[in-house]
Structure formats: C-alpha cells, structure tokens
Amino acid sequence: MESPVHSLPALFKQLGLPDDPVSIEQFVASHSPLKPELKLADAFFWTESQRAFLREEIRDDADWAVVVDELNLMLRGGRRV
C-alpha cells in the first residue's frame, strides 16, 4: 500500500493556518530564518497542539514527515514558496 502524499497547503490546513499561497509565503517570510540549533517544533510561534503534531510526525517518520521537513527547510531559508 502506498503512503499518502501531502502538500504544503494541506500541512498548513492541518496546522489550522491559512493555506493559500500568499498566506504561506507571508508565514515563511515573517518566521524565518530559524536559528540553526532550533528544532522546528520548538519555534516560539507554534501552539502546543501544533508543536505536538510536528514532533510526532518527525519522530514517527509518519505520513506528514516529508512536508514537515520541507517547511523546516523553507523556514531556514533553504527555499521559498
């Protein structure tokens, strides 16, 4: 069975954030760059439930892990929307 493939807009929706391209771009621009030593889930701008979701997905290498990694790179200045 094939794993589901999630998109960046779907991740934003899952996190309860606006998921249109302009909102995603604004989010990335206003929250980056993250310090290299800071884990994505430890950033100040997440709610507790968002933190828990991000940590769980990365820890378990779950369905959302690839797109969470993509967001992590974007917030570190590795890629723009």
N, C-alpha and C positions, 0 to 999 in steps of 0.2 A: 504494500500500500504506500502511496506517495504522500509525503508530508505536505501540509498546506503551505502555500506561498503567500506571505503577507506583504502589503505595500506600506510605504511610509505614511501615506494618508490614513490607511487602516490603523496603523500604530497610534497616530495622533488621536484618532477617534476612540480607540481602546483606552487611551490615557485620559479621555474626557476633554481633549483640547480641540480647538478649531482645526479642521483637517483640509482646508482648501490650500492651494499652492502659495498664495500670498501670506496667509497666516503662518504656514510652516516656515517660509523664508524669514518672516519677521521674528518668529520664535528663535530660530537658529542665530540670526543676526544679533538679537538682544541678549542671548545667553552664551555667546561664545567670545573668545575661546575659553574652554575649560582648562584649568591648570593640569599639567601632565600627571601629577601624582593623585589627582582627584578621580575617584571612581564615578562613573556616570550616575549611578543611583544615589550617591552621596551629595550631589549638587543641591544647593540651597533652594532651588525653585520647584522641586517636586513636593507633592503632598505625600503623606505616609503611605497611602494606598498605591500611589504611582511608584514610590520607591520599592515597595514590596513586590510589585509586579515586575519591575525592571530587574531586581535582584534574582527573583525566582526564574525568570526566563533565561538569564545568562547562566546562573548556577546549574540549572537543569538542561542546558543546551536545548531548550524547548522550541516550539514552533515559531515563536517571535524572535528568537535569538539573532538571526541574521539581520533583520531590520533594526533591532535594538543596536547591534554593532554598527550598522550604517548611520544611525542617528548619533552614536558616540563619536564616530569619525567626523561627521559634519560639525558637531559642537566643538571639536578640537581644531577646526579649520582645515580639515583634510578634504572637504568637498562642500560645495554649495548646492542648494536646491536647484 
